[in-house]
Amino acid sequence: MFIIDSHIHLYLNDFKKDRELLIEKAKRKNIKQFLLPNIDLKTIDDLILLCKQYPKTCYPMIGLHPCSVKKNYSLVLSQLMKKIKLSNFIAIGEIGIDLYWDKTFIEEQKAAFKIQLDWAKKWKLPIVIHCRNSFNEIYEILKEEADEDLKGVFHCFGGTLEQAKKIIELNFYLGIGGVLTFKNSGLEEVIKHIPIENIIIETDAPYLAPSPYRGKRNLPEYLIIIAQKLCDIKGISMNMLTHQLYKNTKSLFFK
Ligand SMILES: [Zn+2]
């Protein structure tokens, strides 16, 4: 049994100098597979290349991050789609809506999200959702567009218990990361009420390092900190936890 990081940007330049070493260190802690969400046209080639260099360790996703959605989104999406044959993508991600920094392109973000939902349906792939200050917008679209086969995860979940329940009703997973370890995030209280069967874990490295590394570069091996925190909250052993998380992650991405 081993642990899978369900969301990590290992292909970014932040890891250029010590990537191999960091993957080795993570593997020694039983973190053996990494699922790589894309950001935009500038990152996809590095992502594909890394997955070729590390077969059975790194797995590629394809998608346009909502913060990269601008006026020209439809051109960008059609160029991205040309890459679909270059690799065995396991998911469409990360996609969604982000209204935290900037609401200028809200309509474009919604449209791009819908187009990529269609990709997921067409290729029968799960989706990895980036949702920031946009739960209602995303939920509304999913309610309208999702069919029974559509599966996915709300990555970096940090919402309320009510939102968590809505996600589970949609048959989606909660992607839990470093936010769980932040004091006053309120997430610990929410997760107490969520069955472990509905959770997968992630680092989102190099972003969102867990405590006590908050604000620093996040590393693949820190996934253990998140797993340990979940064990503490749930009062279960690491063995029990990783067994269930493995099952969840496999059933979402590798069916
Ligand atoms: Zn991410």
Boltz pocket constraint, residues with backbone or C-beta under 6 A from the ligand:
constraints:
  - pocket:
      binder: B
      contacts: [[A, 7], [A, 9], [A, 37], [A, 94], [A, 204]]
      max_distance: 6.0
